[in-house]
């Protein structure tokens, strides 16, 4: 099995890749759903009820 170290290239100095800025598309940004937390809690609660109901049955 060959070592992978010859295949790994680390660029240091002026030719190193620079991190890109963060892209945000504010025109398509949607408003958050105000009931998202409630929906997540209700889904988890019902899922737990079904899971433990079948486990204990």
Biopython code that builds the backbone (N, CA, C, O; Angstrom):
import numpy as np
from Bio.PDB.StructureBuilder import StructureBuilder

atoms = [
    (1, "UNK", "N", (0.842, -1.172, 0.000)),
    (1, "UNK", "CA", (0.000, 0.000, 0.000)),
    (1, "UNK", "C", (0.895, 1.244, 0.000)),
    (1, "UNK", "O", (1.837, 1.340, 0.786)),
    (2, "UNK", "N", (0.596, 2.172, -0.869)),
    (2, "UNK", "CA", (1.409, 3.375, -0.995)),
    (2, "UNK", "C", (1.036, 4.406, 0.061)),
    (2, "UNK", "O", (-0.105, 4.464, 0.519)),
    (3, "UNK", "N", (2.000, 5.202, 0.432)),
    (3, "UNK", "CA", (1.741, 6.294, 1.363)),
    (3, "UNK", "C", (1.067, 7.436, 0.622)),
    (3, "UNK", "O", (1.317, 7.644, -0.565)),
    (4, "UNK", "N", (0.230, 8.162, 1.305)),
    (4, "UNK", "CA", (-0.482, 9.270, 0.684)),
    (4, "UNK", "C", (0.268, 10.583, 0.769)),
    (4, "UNK", "O", (-0.153, 11.566, 0.160)),
    (5, "UNK", "N", (1.361, 10.628, 1.502)),
    (5, "UNK", "CA", (2.065, 11.896, 1.682)),
    (5, "UNK", "C", (2.575, 12.507, 0.378)),
    (5, "UNK", "O", (2.575, 13.733, 0.277)),
    (6, "UNK", "N", (3.014, 11.738, -0.635)),
    (6, "UNK", "CA", (3.413, 12.398, -1.881)),
    (6, "UNK", "C", (2.234, 13.033, -2.621)),
    (6, "UNK", "O", (2.436, 13.912, -3.459)),
    (7, "UNK", "N", (1.023, 12.604, -2.327)),
    (7, "UNK", "CA", (-0.148, 13.130, -3.027)),
    (7, "UNK", "C", (-0.705, 14.389, -2.370)),
    (7, "UNK", "O", (-1.486, 15.115, -2.984)),
    (8, "UNK", "N", (-0.306, 14.651, -1.124)),
    (8, "UNK", "CA", (-0.810, 15.811, -0.409)),
    (8, "UNK", "C", (0.062, 17.009, -0.744)),
    (8, "UNK", "O", (1.278, 16.975, -0.553)),
    (9, "UNK", "N", (-0.560, 18.065, -1.242)),
    (9, "UNK", "CA", (0.171, 19.266, -1.623)),
    (9, "UNK", "C", (-0.278, 20.397, -0.709)),
    (9, "UNK", "O", (-1.456, 20.751, -0.672)),
    (10, "UNK", "N", (0.674, 20.957, 0.026)),
    (10, "UNK", "CA", (0.373, 22.090, 0.887)),
    (10, "UNK", "C", (1.033, 23.319, 0.301)),
    (10, "UNK", "O", (2.257, 23.387, 0.191)),
    (11, "UNK", "N", (0.224, 24.279, -0.072)),
    (11, "UNK", "CA", (0.765, 25.496, -0.655)),
    (11, "UNK", "C", (0.920, 26.550, 0.428)),
    (11, "UNK", "O", (-0.022, 26.852, 1.160)),
    (12, "UNK", "N", (2.106, 27.096, 0.519)),
    (12, "UNK", "CA", (2.411, 28.087, 1.540)),
    (12, "UNK", "C", (2.968, 29.314, 0.840)),
    (12, "UNK", "O", (3.738, 29.206, -0.114)),
    (13, "UNK", "N", (2.572, 30.469, 1.321)),
    (13, "UNK", "CA", (3.142, 31.689, 0.769)),
    (13, "UNK", "C", (2.155, 32.436, -0.105)),
    (13, "UNK", "O", (0.948, 32.414, 0.138)),
    (14, "UNK", "N", (2.682, 33.100, -1.131)),
    (14, "UNK", "CA", (1.879, 33.972, -1.981)),
    (14, "UNK", "C", (0.877, 33.196, -2.821)),
    (14, "UNK", "O", (-0.151, 33.745, -3.217)),
    (15, "UNK", "N", (1.158, 31.938, -3.097)),
    (15, "UNK", "CA", (0.280, 31.161, -3.971)),
    (15, "UNK", "C", (-0.758, 30.350, -3.205)),
    (15, "UNK", "O", (-1.487, 29.561, -3.805)),
    (16, "UNK", "N", (-0.835, 30.530, -1.905)),
    (16, "UNK", "CA", (-1.817, 29.810, -1.103)),
    (16, "UNK", "C", (-3.214, 30.335, -1.425)),
    (16, "UNK", "O", (-3.391, 31.538, -1.617)),
    (17, "UNK", "N", (-4.199, 29.455, -1.486)),
    (17, "UNK", "CA", (-5.559, 29.914, -1.773)),
    (17, "UNK", "C", (-6.088, 30.812, -0.665)),
    (17, "UNK", "O", (-5.941, 30.502, 0.517)),
    (18, "UNK", "N", (-6.692, 31.902, -1.041)),
    (18, "UNK", "CA", (-7.243, 32.852, -0.077)),
    (18, "UNK", "C", (-8.701, 32.492, 0.210)),
    (18, "UNK", "O", (-9.421, 32.087, -0.703)),
    (19, "UNK", "N", (-9.146, 32.631, 1.446)),
    (19, "UNK", "CA", (-10.551, 32.333, 1.747)),
    (19, "UNK", "C", (-11.476, 33.333, 1.062)),
    (19, "UNK", "O", (-11.199, 34.532, 1.013)),
    (20, "UNK", "N", (-12.567, 32.818, 0.543)),
    (20, "UNK", "CA", (-13.547, 33.654, -0.144)),
    (20, "UNK", "C", (-14.456, 34.326, 0.882)),
    (20, "UNK", "O", (-14.617, 33.833, 1.998)),
    (21, "UNK", "N", (-15.038, 35.437, 0.500)),
    (21, "UNK", "CA", (-15.987, 36.122, 1.359)),
    (21, "UNK", "C", (-17.290, 35.354, 1.439)),
    (21, "UNK", "O", (-17.538, 34.442, 0.650)),
    (22, "UNK", "N", (-18.107, 35.725, 2.383)),
    (22, "UNK", "CA", (-19.376, 35.036, 2.572)),
    (22, "UNK", "C", (-20.414, 35.618, 1.626)),
    (22, "UNK", "O", (-20.583, 36.835, 1.555)),
    (23, "UNK", "N", (-21.110, 34.751, 0.899)),
    (23, "UNK", "CA", (-22.123, 35.173, -0.061)),
    (23, "UNK", "C", (-23.487, 35.141, 0.605)),
    (23, "UNK", "O", (-23.873, 34.141, 1.210)),
    (24, "UNK", "N", (-24.200, 36.228, 0.490)),
    (24, "UNK", "CA", (-25.566, 36.226, 1.007)),
    (24, "UNK", "C", (-26.471, 36.855, -0.039)),
    (24, "UNK", "O", (-26.179, 37.923, -0.578)),
    (25, "UNK", "N", (-27.549, 36.190, -0.308)),
    (25, "UNK", "CA", (-28.516, 36.662, -1.285)),
    (25, "UNK", "C", (-29.714, 37.199, -0.513)),
    (25, "UNK", "O", (-30.661, 36.463, -0.237)),
    (26, "UNK", "N", (-29.672, 38.460, -0.172)),
    (26, "UNK", "CA", (-30.725, 39.036, 0.660)),
    (26, "UNK", "C", (-32.053, 39.169, -0.074)),
    (26, "UNK", "O", (-33.097, 39.273, 0.570)),
    (27, "UNK", "N", (-32.042, 39.168, -1.404)),
    (27, "UNK", "CA", (-33.285, 39.293, -2.156)),
    (27, "UNK", "C", (-34.153, 38.046, -1.986)),
    (27, "UNK", "O", (-35.381, 38.141, -1.988)),
    (28, "UNK", "N", (-33.522, 36.876, -1.837)),
    (28, "UNK", "CA", (-34.269, 35.626, -1.716)),
    (28, "UNK", "C", (-34.393, 35.156, -0.280)),
    (28, "UNK", "O", (-34.942, 34.085, -0.023)),
    (29, "UNK", "N", (-33.901, 35.931, 0.643)),
    (29, "UNK", "CA", (-33.940, 35.525, 2.045)),
    (29, "UNK", "C", (-35.387, 35.470, 2.520)),
    (29, "UNK", "O", (-36.146, 36.426, 2.361)),
    (30, "UNK", "N", (-35.749, 34.340, 3.101)),
    (30, "UNK", "CA", (-37.122, 34.145, 3.555)),
    (30, "UNK", "C", (-37.231, 34.495, 5.038)),
    (30, "UNK", "O", (-36.266, 34.402, 5.796)),
    (31, "UNK", "N", (-38.414, 34.893, 5.414)),
    (31, "UNK", "CA", (-38.655, 35.180, 6.825)),
    (31, "UNK", "C", (-38.755, 33.857, 7.574)),
    (31, "UNK", "O", (-39.343, 32.905, 7.061)),
    (32, "UNK", "N", (-38.190, 33.779, 8.777)),
    (32, "UNK", "CA", (-38.276, 32.532, 9.540)),
    (32, "UNK", "C", (-39.708, 32.262, 9.986)),
    (32, "UNK", "O", (-40.475, 33.181, 10.272)),
    (33, "UNK", "N", (-40.044, 30.991, 10.036)),
    (33, "UNK", "CA", (-41.370, 30.578, 10.466)),
    (33, "UNK", "C", (-41.477, 30.748, 11.978)),
    (33, "UNK", "O", (-40.703, 30.135, 12.714)),
    (34, "UNK", "N", (-42.421, 31.570, 12.463)),
    (34, "UNK", "CA", (-42.503, 31.786, 13.913)),
    (34, "UNK", "C", (-42.936, 30.532, 14.678)),
    (34, "UNK", "O", (-42.706, 30.441, 15.884)),
    (35, "UNK", "N", (-43.551, 29.577, 14.005)),
    (35, "UNK", "CA", (-44.006, 28.366, 14.683)),
    (35, "UNK", "C", (-43.036, 27.198, 14.509)),
    (35, "UNK", "O", (-43.377, 26.064, 14.847)),
    (36, "UNK", "N", (-41.836, 27.452, 13.991)),
    (36, "UNK", "CA", (-40.893, 26.377, 13.712)),
    (36, "UNK", "C", (-40.506, 25.626, 14.988)),
    (36, "UNK", "O", (-40.437, 24.397, 14.976)),
    (37, "UNK", "N", (-40.255, 26.337, 16.080)),
    (37, "UNK", "CA", (-39.892, 25.685, 17.338)),
    (37, "UNK", "C", (-41.050, 24.844, 17.879)),
    (37, "UNK", "O", (-40.842, 23.742, 18.388)),
    (38, "UNK", "N", (-42.253, 25.366, 17.766)),
    (38, "UNK", "CA", (-43.411, 24.617, 18.237)),
    (38, "UNK", "C", (-43.634, 23.359, 17.402)),
    (38, "UNK", "O", (-43.965, 22.303, 17.942)),
    (39, "UNK", "N", (-43.454, 23.470, 16.096)),
    (39, "UNK", "CA", (-43.612, 22.307, 15.217)),
    (39, "UNK", "C", (-42.576, 21.242, 15.538)),
    (39, "UNK", "O", (-42.894, 20.053, 15.567)),
    (40, "UNK", "N", (-41.327, 21.665, 15.782)),
    (40, "UNK", "CA", (-40.269, 20.718, 16.112)),
    (40, "UNK", "C", (-40.554, 20.020, 17.440)),
    (40, "UNK", "O", (-40.375, 18.807, 17.559)),
    (41, "UNK", "N", (-40.993, 20.782, 18.431)),
    (41, "UNK", "CA", (-41.312, 20.196, 19.726)),
    (41, "UNK", "C", (-42.481, 19.215, 19.602)),
    (41, "UNK", "O", (-42.428, 18.115, 20.152)),
    (42, "UNK", "N", (-43.532, 19.609, 18.884)),
    (42, "UNK", "CA", (-44.706, 18.741, 18.741)),
    (42, "UNK", "C", (-44.357, 17.463, 17.982)),
    (42, "UNK", "O", (-44.835, 16.383, 18.330)),
    (43, "UNK", "N", (-43.532, 17.584, 16.955)),
    (43, "UNK", "CA", (-43.129, 16.398, 16.196)),
    (43, "UNK", "C", (-42.316, 15.454, 17.072)),
    (43, "UNK", "O", (-42.534, 14.243, 17.039)),
    (44, "UNK", "N", (-41.391, 15.986, 17.848)),
    (44, "UNK", "CA", (-40.597, 15.150, 18.743)),
    (44, "UNK", "C", (-41.428, 14.516, 19.831)),
    (44, "UNK", "O", (-41.201, 13.364, 20.200)),
    (45, "UNK", "N", (-42.400, 15.265, 20.352)),
    (45, "UNK", "CA", (-43.259, 14.739, 21.411)),
    (45, "UNK", "C", (-44.131, 13.603, 20.890)),
    (45, "UNK", "O", (-44.260, 12.564, 21.537)),
    (46, "UNK", "N", (-44.728, 13.805, 19.721)),
    (46, "UNK", "CA", (-45.571, 12.757, 19.136)),
    (46, "UNK", "C", (-44.719, 11.549, 18.760)),
    (46, "UNK", "O", (-45.137, 10.409, 18.960)),
    (47, "UNK", "N", (-43.530, 11.792, 18.216)),
    (47, "UNK", "CA", (-42.641, 10.676, 17.878)),
    (47, "UNK", "C", (-42.242, 9.887, 19.112)),
    (47, "UNK", "O", (-42.205, 8.657, 19.076)),
    (48, "UNK", "N", (-41.940, 10.585, 20.210)),
    (48, "UNK", "CA", (-41.609, 9.897, 21.463)),
    (48, "UNK", "C", (-42.785, 9.133, 22.019)),
    (48, "UNK", "O", (-42.626, 8.034, 22.551)),
    (49, "UNK", "N", (-43.969, 9.710, 21.900)),
    (49, "UNK", "CA", (-45.175, 9.030, 22.360)),
    (49, "UNK", "C", (-45.395, 7.734, 21.591)),
    (49, "UNK", "O", (-45.700, 6.696, 22.179)),
    (50, "UNK", "N", (-45.239, 7.800, 20.270)),
    (50, "UNK", "CA", (-45.409, 6.595, 19.450)),
    (50, "UNK", "C", (-44.322, 5.567, 19.763)),
    (50, "UNK", "O", (-44.611, 4.380, 19.910)),
    (51, "UNK", "N", (-43.077, 6.022, 19.862)),
    (51, "UNK", "CA", (-41.962, 5.118, 20.114)),
    (51, "UNK", "C", (-42.125, 4.403, 21.456)),
    (51, "UNK", "O", (-42.074, 3.175, 21.519)),
    (52, "UNK", "N", (-42.323, 5.180, 22.534)),
    (52, "UNK", "CA", (-42.427, 4.558, 23.841)),
    (52, "UNK", "C", (-43.745, 3.821, 24.024)),
    (52, "UNK", "O", (-43.826, 2.873, 24.805)),
    (53, "UNK", "N", (-44.788, 4.258, 23.300)),
    (53, "UNK", "CA", (-46.055, 3.527, 23.365)),
    (53, "UNK", "C", (-45.910, 2.137, 22.754)),
    (53, "UNK", "O", (-46.455, 1.170, 23.286)),
    (54, "UNK", "N", (-45.185, 2.025, 21.647)),
    (54, "UNK", "CA", (-44.978, 0.700, 21.051)),
    (54, "UNK", "C", (-43.956, -0.104, 21.839)),
    (54, "UNK", "O", (-44.035, -1.332, 21.880)),
    (55, "UNK", "N", (-42.995, 0.573, 22.468)),
    (55, "UNK", "CA", (-41.993, -0.134, 23.255)),
    (55, "UNK", "C", (-42.606, -0.761, 24.496)),
    (55, "UNK", "O", (-42.267, -1.888, 24.857)),
    (56, "UNK", "N", (-43.502, -0.040, 25.147)),
    (56, "UNK", "CA", (-44.095, -0.537, 26.385)),
    (56, "UNK", "C", (-45.342, -1.387, 26.161)),
    (56, "UNK", "O", (-45.856, -1.985, 27.106)),
    (57, "UNK", "N", (-45.828, -1.447, 24.940)),
    (57, "UNK", "CA", (-47.057, -2.232, 24.668)),
    (57, "UNK", "C", (-46.778, -3.722, 24.638)),
    (57, "UNK", "O", (-47.693, -4.517, 24.424)),
]
sb = StructureBuilder()
sb.init_structure("model")
sb.init_model(0)
sb.init_chain("A")
sb.init_seg("    ")
for serial, (resi, resn, name, xyz) in enumerate(atoms, 1):
    if name == "N":
        sb.init_residue(resn, " ", resi, " ")
    sb.init_atom(name, np.array(xyz, "f"), 0.0, 1.0, " ", f" {name:<3s}", serial, name[0])
structure = sb.get_structure()
